[in-house]
Amino acid sequence: MAYTGDMPQQQKNSGMKTQRANCGCRFCFVTANDRGDLQYDTFRNGRYHKQAVAMREDMNTLRTKILREKYATKWGIDTEEPCLVKISPALDIILSRPGDPAHSEYNGLTRIMHNLLLDTVLTPAAAKSYAATLRSFPFPPTWPRVQGPLHHLKSYSLSEHARWSIVIPVLLRCWLQEKHLRPHLLQILRKEGNPVHQIVQCFAAAATSNCVLMGNLISDADRANLDSIVSDHRSKLQRLLQHISDSLTVDPRRARSRSVSRSPTPMVLEPTLVEYHATGELISTPQATKELAALAQTYLNSMKLPNVHTALHYSTLAEEYGMPANCNVLVGEDKHRYFKKVIYTTNYQHPERDLLYKENMRQTLRLVLTDAFANNELAITDVVKAIYSTCPTLFSTLLPRSEQLSLEGTLIPEDDDDDEDVQGDKRRSQPRVTGCIQAKYCREALGLPTRASHLTNTFSSLLAAAYGKSYKMPNIIIFVQSSTFQWCKKLSFFDPGSQRRETFKMGDFIMEHQKADEIVRIDHILVHTWNGVRRLFVKGTRITASSLSVANDSVLGPGYHRLRLQDQDQDQSAPPTQSTVLIGLPDILPRQLYIIPIAATGAGEDLKVTDMASAREFLWAQRTLQWL
């Protein structure tokens, strides 16, 4: 059992002063000057439950309030005992108040890095070009886009920061050039290697850290290397901040940045006014020298943010709670979002009572639909279930996603001839295809069979093999008159494991069951009707790597794989037809893949986004994370 909350709330729950205090970590005795030390010994200098309880008892024995305040200030203890100690006295006062990676990483470091990119890394002209590129750059399937960063960055939600952190390393890898960087920063970065690669690697490390801390799954390798992954992100960010501070020192015309506040240890970098030359450098003012020193020092102070120090404690939380993501407050944020929405349906006279009433209604309906009252309220249970089966949209705002039972798939009108139901299984329930393509167009333009008499030997072999492997029907005879073919544009099914409805369309990428080193691009979607049963298949092209462990992008690093069409491998031993594959629905993994088409330029280290239809090479961002 544990209490979740963001950083300020958890400090209060533990009976500690805020994270901005000189000794403001509830897990150890680190001081403000040492928060940027990623080698700090948190074991020898850690706080522990019995120790914290004894220190509070010692403080309470002091006679005067002034002495108690001095003691509390020295050790970062709040003079007021937290009420949770009385509510749950048996809980560990330290470990039962875990940190929240969502606020610390998304709204903390990720937001700071976005501000740095716009205000101190890119020139003004490049910042506008970046914003335009972000508007059209490919996002992961089903992910909504983010707001324009030039004018709406301050209104980004946790989810937008999370989604942006996954997209930005790939975008910078394919777009960023030296001409986009500020001249003085560029000169400093050149001393340590390729400037563009250093910037890209910093943002890639941030994305990797976010995925490890907030991912739905964590591999054995990531769990073993959690400390190094999170610390690598912090160290790269600290080096970037140091370089930015140094660039301000050598820039005689630099005045203000709109990304930084003047507080000693800012949690969020706030905007101020800025004036630029057309060249991208800031206009000198009479206060330039004073502003310059304050700005450079502020970036140096940002290297010691509490968010940076929390990296040293995530491994302890992972040992205690399985995954750091298990301690996030996204569930509470979702509840808060719901309350902010429904408060407008009240008269504002008794908000607490009205919100509790609405929450009580939601929970009651959830319990009724799960037969919680079937023994003593059978009539009400039957009526509510009948209403839900007739009009499920009525419950869309009342039930969580996990209990809506693939609502999106059940809302398609029954009289729509452009979609079809197909046979599913336990792992892929309620499958459906949409966007049926006319048979004449399939035959004449796409060269696809629409009836058994149109089958070629090659396609027949692929279909028979797919039936045998995916549907366990190895001896099927396809050449029968009752066999029909319907080609479609999109498929979807409900995944009981994730409680989500997964949707794939032509051009998306899928993984085949028990083939971790192979990815298939969906070229066409087939519903084959045989013996009165509709079964779903995907006709695609294999995109492969000899081994994903050695196919990492040289700049982005682990988790970012360079892939190519199978018949484009260097050996060229396999004929192109062997890259075509037919996969049945039971072998399609319910996993959305973020893969973009690329083309190598120059010496092969520079990439650019290209058209999906003509692409022969691809970049796969493998990791993903949680967001609302």
C-alpha positions in Angstrom: 0.0 0.0 0.0 1.2 3.5 -0.8 0.0 7.1 -1.3 0.6 8.6 -4.7 1.0 12.3 -5.4 3.2 14.8 -7.2 6.5 16.0 -5.7 5.2 18.8 -3.4 2.3 16.7 -2.1 4.5 13.7 -1.3 6.9 16.0 0.5 4.0 17.1 2.7 2.8 13.5 3.1 6.2 12.5 4.4 6.4 15.3 6.9 9.2 17.0 5.0 9.8 20.6 3.8 9.3 21.3 0.1 11.7 20.1 -2.6 13.2 23.6 -2.8 14.5 23.5 0.7 18.3 23.1 1.3 17.7 19.6 2.5 14.6 19.0 0.5 14.8 15.3 -0.5 12.6 13.0 1.5 14.7 9.9 0.6 18.1 11.2 1.5 20.0 14.2 3.1 21.3 15.7 -0.1 21.8 19.5 0.1 20.8 22.0 -2.7 24.5 22.3 -3.7 24.8 18.6 -4.2 21.6 17.8 -6.0 23.3 17.9 -9.4 25.8 15.2 -8.3 24.7 12.0 -10.0 27.2 9.9 -8.0 25.8 11.0 -4.6 25.8 8.1 -2.1 22.1 7.7 -1.3 22.7 4.6 0.7 25.0 6.1 3.3 23.2 9.4 3.3 19.6 8.0 3.0 16.6 8.7 5.1 14.9 5.7 6.7 11.5 5.2 8.5 12.7 4.7 12.0 15.3 7.3 11.7 12.8 9.9 10.4 10.4 9.0 13.3 13.2 9.4 15.9 14.3 12.7 14.4 10.8 14.1 14.7 10.6 12.9 18.3 13.9 14.7 19.0 12.6 17.8 17.4 9.4 17.8 19.5 11.5 17.6 22.7 13.0 21.0 22.0 11.5 23.6 24.3 11.0 26.7 22.0 9.5 27.1 18.6 12.6 28.8 17.3 14.8 25.8 18.2 12.3 23.5 16.6 12.3 25.7 13.4 16.2 25.6 13.3 16.3 21.9 13.7 13.6 21.4 11.0 15.3 23.8 8.6 18.7 22.0 9.1 17.3 18.6 8.3 14.5 19.5 5.9 11.7 18.4 8.3 8.3 20.0 8.4 7.4 21.2 11.9 3.9 19.8 11.4 3.4 16.1 11.5 1.6 14.7 8.5 -1.9 13.5 9.1 -1.3 10.3 7.1 0.8 9.0 10.0 -2.4 8.9 12.1 -4.4 7.4 9.3 -1.9 4.6 8.5 0.7 4.5 11.3 2.0 1.1 10.1 3.2 2.3 6.8 6.8 3.3 6.1 6.8 7.1 6.1 9.5 7.1 3.3 8.9 4.3 0.9 5.1 4.5 1.1 5.3 8.0 -0.5 6.9 7.2 -3.9 7.8 9.8 -6.4 5.7 10.6 -9.4 7.6 10.1 -12.7 4.9 11.7 -14.8 5.2 15.2 -13.3 8.9 15.0 -12.7 9.7 13.8 -16.3 6.9 15.2 -18.4 6.1 18.5 -16.9 9.6 19.0 -15.4 12.6 18.0 -17.5 10.8 17.4 -20.8 9.2 20.9 -20.6 12.5 22.4 -19.8 14.2 20.7 -22.7 11.5 22.0 -25.1 12.0 25.5 -23.9 15.8 25.1 -24.3 15.4 23.9 -27.8 13.3 26.9 -28.8 15.1 29.6 -26.9 18.8 28.7 -26.8 19.5 25.9 -29.2 17.7 26.9 -32.4 18.0 30.3 -34.2 14.7 32.2 -34.5 14.3 31.3 -38.1 15.1 27.6 -37.3 12.5 27.7 -34.5 9.8 28.6 -37.0 11.0 25.9 -39.4 10.9 23.4 -36.5 7.3 24.4 -35.6 6.3 23.9 -39.2 8.0 20.6 -39.5 6.4 19.4 -36.3 2.9 20.1 -37.7 3.4 17.6 -40.5 5.9 15.1 -39.1 4.6 11.5 -38.7 3.3 10.7 -35.2 2.8 7.1 -33.8 -0.4 5.5 -35.0 -3.6 6.7 -33.2 -1.6 9.4 -31.3 -3.1 12.9 -31.4 -0.8 15.7 -32.4 0.4 18.4 -30.1 -0.2 22.2 -30.1 2.0 24.6 -31.9 5.0 25.1 -29.6 5.8 28.7 -30.5 2.6 30.1 -29.0 1.1 27.3 -27.0 3.9 25.6 -25.2 2.9 26.9 -21.8 -0.5 25.3 -22.2 0.9 21.8 -22.9 -0.6 19.1 -20.8 1.3 16.1 -19.3 0.2 14.0 -22.2 1.4 16.5 -24.8 4.8 16.7 -23.2 4.9 12.9 -23.1 4.0 12.4 -26.8 6.4 15.2 -27.8 9.3 13.5 -26.0 8.9 10.4 -28.2 8.6 12.2 -31.5 11.3 14.9 -31.0 14.4 12.6 -31.2 13.2 11.2 -34.6 12.3 14.6 -35.9 15.7 16.1 -35.0 17.4 13.1 -36.4 15.8 13.7 -39.8 15.6 17.5 -39.8 18.3 19.2 -37.6 21.4 20.6 -39.3 24.2 22.8 -38.2 22.7 25.9 -39.8 19.8 25.6 -37.4 22.0 26.0 -34.3 23.0 29.3 -32.7 26.5 30.3 -33.8 28.2 30.6 -30.4 26.6 27.3 -29.1 27.7 25.6 -32.4 31.3 26.6 -31.9 31.4 25.2 -28.3 29.7 21.9 -29.4 32.2 21.4 -32.2 34.9 21.0 -29.7 33.4 17.8 -28.4 32.3 16.3 -31.8 29.4 16.5 -34.1 27.1 19.3 -32.8 24.0 17.9 -34.4 24.6 14.4 -33.0 25.1 15.8 -29.5 21.8 17.6 -29.6 19.9 14.6 -31.0 21.5 12.2 -28.5 20.5 14.4 -25.6 16.8 14.3 -26.6 17.0 10.6 -27.5 18.3 9.9 -24.0 15.4 11.9 -22.5 12.9 9.8 -24.6 14.5 6.5 -23.5 14.5 7.6 -19.8 10.8 8.6 -20.1 9.9 5.3 -21.6 11.7 3.2 -19.0 10.1 5.2 -16.2 6.6 5.5 -17.6 6.3 2.5 -20.0 3.7 -0.1 -19.7 6.4 -2.8 -19.9 10.0 -2.9 -18.9 12.5 -5.4 -20.2 15.0 -7.3 -18.1 17.8 -5.3 -19.7 16.2 -2.0 -19.0 15.4 -2.9 -15.4 19.0 -3.9 -14.8 20.3 -0.7 -16.4 17.6 1.6 -15.0 20.0 3.7 -13.0 22.4 4.2 -15.9 19.6 5.0 -18.4 18.0 7.7 -16.2 21.4 9.1 -15.1 22.6 9.2 -18.8 19.7 11.5 -19.6 20.5 13.8 -16.7 24.2 13.9 -17.5 23.6 14.8 -21.2 21.1 17.5 -20.1 23.6 18.9 -17.6 26.3 19.0 -20.3 23.9 20.8 -22.7 23.0 23.3 -20.0 26.8 23.9 -19.3 27.4 24.5 -23.0 24.5 26.9 -23.2 25.8 28.8 -20.2 29.2 29.0 -21.8 27.7 30.2 -25.1 26.1 33.1 -23.2 29.5 34.1 -21.8 31.1 34.3 -25.2 28.2 36.1 -26.8 28.6 39.8 -26.2 25.2 40.7 -27.6 23.2 38.2 -25.7 20.6 39.8 -23.5 17.6 37.8 -22.3 16.1 34.4 -23.0 12.4 34.0 -22.8 12.8 30.5 -21.4 14.4 31.1 -18.0 13.1 32.7 -14.8 15.4 34.4 -12.3 14.7 32.1 -9.4 17.8 30.2 -8.0 16.4 26.7 -8.7 13.5 27.0 -11.2 11.2 24.1 -11.5 9.6 25.5 -14.7 11.5 27.8 -17.0 9.3 30.9 -17.5 9.3 33.2 -20.5 10.5 36.8 -20.5 10.9 39.4 -23.2 13.5 39.0 -26.0 14.7 41.0 -28.9 16.6 39.5 -31.8 18.9 40.6 -34.7 18.0 39.2 -38.1 21.0 36.9 -37.8 19.5 35.1 -34.9 21.5 36.8 -32.1 20.0 38.9 -29.4 20.1 42.7 -29.5 22.5 44.3 -26.9 20.9 46.5 -24.3 22.4 48.7 -21.5 21.7 45.9 -19.0 23.2 43.2 -21.2 26.2 42.4 -18.9 24.0 42.0 -15.8 21.3 40.1 -17.6 24.0 37.9 -19.2 25.5 36.9 -15.9 22.1 36.2 -14.3 21.0 34.1 -17.3 24.2 32.0 -17.4 24.0 31.4 -13.6 20.3 30.4 -14.0 21.2 27.7 -16.5 23.9 26.4 -14.2 21.4 26.3 -11.3 19.1 24.3 -13.5 21.6 21.5 -13.4 20.8 21.0 -9.7 17.0 20.9 -10.0 15.2 18.4 -7.6 14.0 16.6 -10.8 17.6 15.9 -11.7 18.3 14.4 -8.2 15.3 12.1 -8.3 17.1 9.9 -10.8 19.1 8.4 -7.9 15.9 7.0 -6.2 13.9 5.5 -9.1 15.7 2.1 -8.8 14.6 1.9 -5.1 11.0 2.6 -6.2 11.3 -0.1 -8.9 12.4 -2.7 -6.4 9.5 -1.7 -4.1 6.7 -1.4 -6.6 7.8 -3.4 -9.6 7.9 -0.4 -12.0 8.3 3.3 -11.5 5.2 3.8 -13.7 3.1 2.0 -11.0 3.5 5.1 -8.8 2.4 7.7 -11.3 -0.6 10.0 -10.7 -2.2 9.8 -14.1 -5.2 8.1 -12.6 -5.7 11.0 -10.3 -5.1 13.5 -13.1 -7.8 11.7 -15.1 -10.2 12.1 -12.2 -9.3 15.7 -11.9 -9.9 16.2 -15.7 -13.3 14.6 -15.3 -14.2 16.9 -12.3 -13.1 20.0 -14.3 -15.4 18.9 -17.1 -18.6 18.0 -15.1 -18.4 21.0 -12.7 -19.9 23.1 -15.5 -23.0 21.0 -15.3 -23.7 22.1 -11.7 -25.0 25.4 -10.3 -21.7 25.9 -8.4 -23.5 26.3 -5.1 -22.4 23.0 -3.5 -19.5 21.7 -5.7 -18.2 19.1 -3.3 -21.6 17.5 -2.8 -22.5 17.6 -6.5 -19.2 16.1 -7.6 -19.4 13.3 -5.1 -23.0 12.6 -6.3 -21.8 12.3 -9.9 -18.9 10.1 -8.8 -21.3 7.9 -6.8 -23.5 7.5 -9.9 -20.5 6.4 -12.0 -19.3 3.8 -9.5 -22.8 2.5 -8.9 -23.4 1.9 -12.7 -20.0 0.2 -12.9 -20.9 -2.2 -10.2 -24.4 -2.8 -11.6 -23.0 -3.7 -15.0 -20.6 -6.2 -13.3 -23.5 -8.0 -11.5 -22.4 -6.6 -8.1 -26.1 -6.2 -7.1 -27.5 -9.2 -9.1 -28.5 -11.1 -5.9 -30.7 -8.4 -4.3 -31.4 -6.0 -7.2 -31.9 -8.3 -10.2 -34.5 -6.2 -11.9 -32.4 -3.0 -11.8 -29.4 -5.0 -13.1 -31.4 -6.3 -16.0 -32.7 -2.9 -16.9 -29.3 -1.2 -16.8 -27.7 -4.0 -18.9 -30.5 -3.7 -21.4 -30.0 0.0 -21.7 -26.2 -0.5 -22.1 -26.7 -3.1 -24.9 -29.1 -0.8 -26.7 -27.3 2.5 -26.2 -23.7 2.1 -25.2 -22.8 5.7 -26.0 -24.9 6.7 -23.0 -22.2 5.1 -20.8 -19.2 6.4 -22.6 -18.5 9.2 -20.1 -19.5 7.0 -17.1 -17.3 4.0 -17.6 -13.5 3.8 -17.8 -11.9 2.6 -21.1 -11.2 -0.8 -19.6 -14.9 -1.5 -19.1 -16.4 -0.1 -22.2 -15.7 -3.4 -24.0 -14.4 -2.1 -27.3 -17.0 0.6 -27.6 -15.5 2.0 -30.8 -16.0 -1.3 -32.6 -19.6 -1.6 -31.5 -20.8 1.8 -32.6 -20.5 1.2 -36.4 -24.0 1.3 -37.9 -25.4 -2.1 -38.8 -26.7 -1.0 -42.2 -23.3 0.2 -43.4 -22.2 -2.0 -46.3 -18.7 -0.6 -46.0 -17.7 -2.8 -43.1 -17.8 -6.5 -42.1 -17.5 -8.6 -39.0 -15.0 -11.4 -39.1 -14.1 -14.4 -36.9 -12.0 -13.6 -33.9 -10.4 -15.6 -31.1 -9.8 -15.1 -27.3 -6.8 -12.8 -27.8 -8.4 -10.7 -30.6 -12.1 -10.3 -30.0 -14.7 -8.5 -32.0 -12.6 -8.0 -35.1 -14.0 -5.7 -37.8 -12.8 -4.4 -41.2 -13.9 -1.0 -42.7 -13.4 0.7 -46.1 -14.2 -2.2 -48.4 -12.7 -1.7 -51.9 -14.7 -2.4 -55.0 -13.9 -5.8 -56.7 -13.4 -4.3 -60.1 -10.7 -1.9 -58.8 -9.0 -4.7 -56.9 -8.7 -6.8 -60.1 -7.8 -4.1 -62.6 -5.8 -1.6 -60.7 -4.3 -3.6 -57.8 -4.0 -7.0 -59.4 -5.7 -8.7 -56.4 -8.0 -11.8 -56.6 -11.6 -11.4 -55.8 -12.8 -14.9 -56.4 -11.2 -18.4 -56.4 -10.9 -18.5 -60.2 -8.5 -15.5 -60.1 -6.0 -17.2 -57.8 -2.4 -17.7 -58.8 -0.3 -20.5 -57.6 1.9 -18.2 -55.5 -1.0 -16.5 -53.8 -2.7 -19.9 -53.2 0.4 -21.2 -51.5 0.6 -18.1 -49.3 -3.1 -18.4 -48.3 -2.9 -22.1 -47.6 0.3 -21.5 -45.4 -1.5 -18.7 -43.5 -4.5 -20.9 -42.8 -2.2 -23.7 -41.5 -0.1 -21.4 -39.3 -2.6 -18.9 -38.0 -5.9 -20.8 -38.0 -4.5 -24.3 -37.5 -6.1 -25.5 -40.8 -3.3 -27.0 -42.8 -5.3 -29.0 -45.3 -7.8 -26.4 -46.5 -8.9 -26.5 -50.2 -9.2 -23.0 -51.5 -10.3 -23.7 -55.0 -14.0 -23.9 -54.2 -16.8 -21.8 -55.6 -18.0 -20.7 -52.1 -14.7 -19.0 -51.5 -14.9 -15.2 -51.9 -12.4 -12.4 -51.3 -13.1 -8.9 -50.0 -10.2 -6.4 -49.8 -10.4 -3.5 -47.3 -8.5 -0.5 -46.0 -8.6 -0.8 -42.3 -9.0 -3.5 -39.6 -9.5 -3.3 -35.8 -10.0 -5.7 -32.9 -10.3 -5.6 -29.2 -7.3 -6.7 -27.1 -8.4 -8.0 -23.7 -4.8 -7.7 -22.4 -4.6 -3.9 -22.8 -8.3 -3.3 -22.7 -8.0 -1.2 -25.9 -9.3 -1.5 -29.4 -6.3 -1.7 -31.8 -6.7 -0.3 -35.3 -4.4 -0.8 -38.3 -4.7 0.5 -41.8 -2.9 0.1 -45.1 0.7 1.4 -44.7 0.9 0.6 -41.0 3.3 -1.9 -39.5 2.6 -5.0 -37.5 4.6 -7.7 -35.8 4.0 -11.4 -36.2 3.6 -13.7 -33.3 6.9 -15.5 -32.3 8.9 -13.5 -34.9 10.5 -10.7 -32.9 13.1 -9.8 -35.6 10.6 -9.3 -38.4 8.2 -6.5 -39.1 5.5 -6.5 -41.8 4.2 -3.4 -43.6 0.5 -3.8 -44.4 0.0 -3.5 -48.1 -3.5 -4.9 -48.3 -6.2 -6.3 -45.9 -8.2 -9.4 -46.9 -11.4 -11.0 -45.6 -11.6 -14.5 -47.0 -15.0 -16.2 -46.8 -14.8 -19.9 -46.9 -17.5 -22.4 -45.9 -19.6 -19.5 -44.6 -16.9 -18.2 -42.2 -15.1 -14.9 -42.7 -11.4 -14.9 -41.7 -9.1 -11.9 -41.7 -5.6 -11.8 -43.3 -3.0 -9.2 -43.9 -1.0 -9.2 -47.1 2.3 -7.3 -46.5 6.0 -6.9 -47.2 8.6 -8.1 -44.7 10.9 -5.4 -43.3 13.7 -7.0 -41.5 17.0 -6.6 -39.8 19.6 -9.4 -39.4 19.4 -8.7 -35.6 17.6 -5.9 -33.9 20.4 -5.7 -31.3 22.9 -4.7 -34.0 20.6 -2.6 -36.1 20.5 0.4 -33.8 20.8 3.8 -35.4 24.3 5.1 -34.9 23.2 8.4 -33.6 20.0 7.7 -31.6 21.3 4.5 -30.1 19.5 1.6 -28.5 15.7 1.5 -29.0 15.9 3.1 -32.5 16.4 0.6 -35.3 17.2 1.0 -38.9 15.2 -1.5 -41.0 14.9 -2.2 -44.7 12.7 -4.2 -47.0 13.8 -7.8 -47.0 14.5 -8.1 -50.7 16.7 -5.1 -50.4 19.2 -6.8 -48.0 22.8 -6.8 -49.3 22.9 -10.5 -49.9 20.2 -10.4 -52.6 20.0 -14.2 -52.4 16.2 -14.3 -51.8 13.9 -13.4 -54.7 11.6 -10.4 -54.2 8.6 -12.6 -54.0 9.8 -14.1 -50.7 9.4 -10.7 -49.0 5.6 -11.0 -49.6 3.7 -12.6 -46.7 0.2 -13.4 -45.7 -0.6 -13.3 -41.9 -3.8 -14.4 -40.3 -5.5 -12.4 -37.5 -4.5 -14.8 -34.7 -0.8 -14.1 -35.4 -1.0 -10.3 -35.4 0.4 -8.8 -32.3 -1.8 -6.1 -30.7 1.0 -3.6 -30.8 1.2 -0.2 -32.5 4.6 0.4 -34.1 6.1 3.9 -34.6 8.0 3.5 -37.9 8.7 6.2 -40.4 10.1 5.9 -43.9 13.6 7.4 -44.3 16.3 7.9 -46.9 20.0 8.3 -46.1 21.8 11.3 -47.5 25.4 12.4 -47.6 27.7 9.7 -46.1 24.7 7.8 -44.8 24.6 9.4 -41.3 22.1 12.1 -42.3 18.5 11.1 -42.7 15.4 12.6 -44.2 11.7 11.6 -44.2 10.5 10.2 -47.5 7.3 8.9 -49.0 6.0 5.6 -47.6 5.2 4.1 -51.0 8.7 4.5 -52.4 10.7 4.0 -49.1 13.1 1.1 -49.0 14.5 2.0 -45.5 12.8 2.8 -42.2 13.5 4.0 -38.7 11.7 2.3 -35.9 11.3 4.0 -32.5 10.7 0.9 -30.4 9.9 2.2 -26.9 6.7 3.8 -25.9 5.1 5.1 -22.7 1.9 5.9 -20.8 -0.1 9.1 -21.2 -3.8 10.1 -20.7 
